C-alpha cells in the first residue's frame, strides 16, 4: 500500500479505502505473504474493462497530453 500511495501521491488511508471498495466489488483480489499484501485484478474481464476505458479516454485527449 505504501508503494501505491507514493506512486499516486495519496495517503495510505485513502489507498486503503479505495482498495477495500475494489475488494468488496470483487474487482481486485489479494494475497498475503507475511506482512506483505499483493493486489491484482480479479480476472481478465476486469482487465478488458480497464483497457477499454483507457482506450476511450485516449481517444478523447489530444495526443500531446498522453
Backbone as CSV, one residue per row, in Angstrom:
resi,resn,N_x,N_y,N_z,CA_x,CA_y,CA_z,C_x,C_y,C_z
1,UNK,0.826,-1.181,0.000,0.000,0.000,0.000,0.873,1.250,0.000
2,UNK,1.998,1.221,0.696,2.906,2.364,0.721,3.377,2.707,-0.684
3,UNK,3.712,1.681,-1.461,4.189,1.905,-2.828,3.115,2.569,-3.674
4,UNK,1.893,2.114,-3.553,0.787,2.672,-4.333,0.533,4.113,-3.911
5,UNK,0.528,4.368,-2.612,0.280,5.716,-2.101,1.341,6.687,-2.612
6,UNK,2.580,6.283,-2.578,3.667,7.144,-3.041,3.557,7.386,-4.545
7,UNK,3.299,6.348,-5.294,3.188,6.449,-6.742,2.073,7.406,-7.154
8,UNK,0.938,7.349,-6.450,-0.220,8.157,-6.809,-0.305,9.482,-6.059
9,UNK,0.615,9.690,-5.118,0.591,10.925,-4.346,-0.629,11.026,-3.449
10,UNK,-1.032,9.901,-2.876,-2.198,9.840,-1.994,-1.762,9.312,-0.635
11,UNK,-2.617,9.485,0.364,-2.309,8.951,1.689,-2.567,7.445,1.720
12,UNK,-1.921,6.772,2.655,-2.159,5.340,2.815,-3.604,5.078,3.201
13,UNK,-4.183,5.966,3.968,-5.579,5.823,4.373,-6.504,5.863,3.155
14,UNK,-6.243,6.790,2.241,-7.068,6.898,1.033,-6.915,5.652,0.167
15,UNK,-5.699,5.171,0.027,-5.454,3.960,-0.768,-6.151,2.767,-0.129
16,UNK,-6.050,2.648,1.186,-6.694,1.552,1.908,-8.202,1.563,1.666
17,UNK,-8.796,2.742,1.721,-10.240,2.877,1.488,-10.593,2.437,0.069
18,UNK,-9.829,2.884,-0.917,-10.109,2.530,-2.306,-9.930,1.033,-2.546
19,UNK,-8.868,0.452,-2.005,-8.637,-0.987,-2.173,-9.743,-1.801,-1.515
20,UNK,-10.212,-1.354,-0.354,-11.313,-2.048,0.321,-12.560,-2.039,-0.564
21,UNK,-12.851,-0.891,-1.165,-14.009,-0.792,-2.068,-13.843,-1.707,-3.273
22,UNK,-12.642,-1.740,-3.847,-12.384,-2.600,-5.005,-12.504,-4.079,-4.639
23,UNK,-12.017,-4.450,-3.444,-12.144,-5.850,-2.987,-13.606,-6.217,-2.770
24,UNK,-14.367,-5.323,-2.132,-15.779,-5.590,-1.882,-16.560,-5.719,-3.186
25,UNK,-16.123,-5.012,-4.204,-16.772,-5.079,-5.522,-16.259,-6.250,-6.346
26,UNK,-15.308,-6.987,-5.774,-14.698,-8.146,-6.432,-13.985,-7.776,-7.735
27,UNK,-13.416,-6.554,-7.762,-12.641,-6.107,-8.918,-11.155,-6.406,-8.750
28,UNK,-10.707,-6.508,-7.500,-9.324,-6.900,-7.224,-9.316,-8.063,-6.246
29,UNK,-8.234,-8.794,-6.279,-8.025,-9.864,-5.300,-6.684,-9.600,-4.639
30,UNK,-6.436,-10.282,-3.551,-5.181,-10.068,-2.841,-4.702,-11.361,-2.219
31,UNK,-3.411,-11.368,-1.946,-2.829,-12.497,-1.216,-1.760,-11.947,-0.290
32,UNK,-1.599,-12.620,0.836,-0.616,-12.197,1.838,0.580,-13.125,1.812
33,UNK,1.742,-12.513,1.965,2.982,-13.256,2.196,3.664,-12.574,3.364
34,UNK,3.453,-13.116,4.545,3.963,-12.462,5.749,3.216,-11.159,5.956
35,UNK,3.982,-10.076,6.073,3.368,-8.756,6.263,3.056,-8.066,4.942
36,UNK,3.473,-8.648,3.835,3.281,-8.044,2.527,1.976,-8.531,1.909
37,UNK,1.231,-7.601,1.334,-0.013,-7.932,0.651,0.152,-7.562,-0.816
38,UNK,-0.168,-8.498,-1.699,-0.094,-8.293,-3.138,-1.502,-8.180,-3.693
39,UNK,-1.744,-7.133,-4.471,-3.047,-6.904,-5.084,-2.943,-7.129,-6.581
40,UNK,-4.007,-7.670,-7.161,-4.062,-7.841,-8.613,-5.527,-7.765,-9.046
41,UNK,-5.711,-7.582,-10.351,-7.074,-7.561,-10.878,-7.712,-8.927,-10.678
42,UNK,-8.993,-8.938,-10.448,-9.696,-10.177,-10.115,-9.678,-11.189,-11.251
43,UNK,-9.808,-10.701,-12.502,-9.802,-11.626,-13.636,-9.624,-10.863,-14.942
44,UNK,-9.626,-11.590,-16.036,-9.423,-10.997,-17.347,-10.521,-10.037,-17.764
45,UNK,-11.736,-10.252,-17.261,-12.833,-9.358,-17.598,-12.575,-7.948,-17.064
46,UNK,-12.028,-7.865,-15.867,-11.717,-6.563,-15.275,-10.633,-5.879,-16.107
47,UNK,-9.631,-6.625,-16.533,-8.564,-6.077,-17.381,-9.159,-5.530,-18.681
48,UNK,-10.082,-6.255,-19.281,-10.714,-5.818,-20.523,-11.467,-4.503,-20.320
49,UNK,-12.205,-4.407,-19.229,-12.954,-3.190,-18.927,-12.001,-2.006,-18.760
50,UNK,-10.922,-2.207,-18.013,-9.945,-1.129,-17.821,-9.283,-0.733,-19.133
51,UNK,-8.900,-1.712,-19.916,-8.265,-1.427,-21.206,-9.196,-0.624,-22.109
52,UNK,-10.463,-1.016,-22.145,-11.425,-0.299,-22.976,-11.644,1.127,-22.472
53,UNK,-11.680,1.294,-21.170,-11.838,2.626,-20.588,-10.653,3.520,-20.915
54,UNK,-9.448,2.989,-20.804,-8.242,3.758,-21.121,-8.190,4.098,-22.605
55,UNK,-8.622,3.171,-23.423,-8.664,3.403,-24.864,-9.630,4.553,-25.181
56,UNK,-10.764,4.543,-24.527,-11.761,5.591,-24.725,-11.214,6.949,-24.289
57,UNK,-10.582,7.004,-23.138,-10.002,8.256,-22.643,-8.940,8.755,-23.613
58,UNK,-8.098,7.859,-24.116,-7.041,8.245,-25.044,-7.625,8.847,-26.324
59,UNK,-8.764,8.366,-26.762,-9.401,8.909,-27.957,-9.919,10.325,-27.726
60,UNK,-10.260,10.633,-26.481,-10.823,11.953,-26.161,-9.760,13.010,-25.908
61,UNK,-8.552,12.593,-25.522,-7.486,13.535,-25.184,-6.629,13.851,-26.398
62,UNK,-6.179,15.099,-26.485,-5.212,15.416,-27.541,-3.936,14.595,-27.354
63,UNK,-3.282,14.272,-28.426,-2.097,13.409,-28.363,-0.981,13.991,-27.517
64,UNK,-0.820,15.293,-27.462,0.293,15.870,-26.694,0.135,15.698,-25.186
65,UNK,-1.052,15.417,-24.703,-1.267,15.214,-23.266,-0.810,13.821,-22.844
66,UNK,-0.956,12.841,-23.709,-0.574,11.473,-23.378,0.924,11.396,-23.337
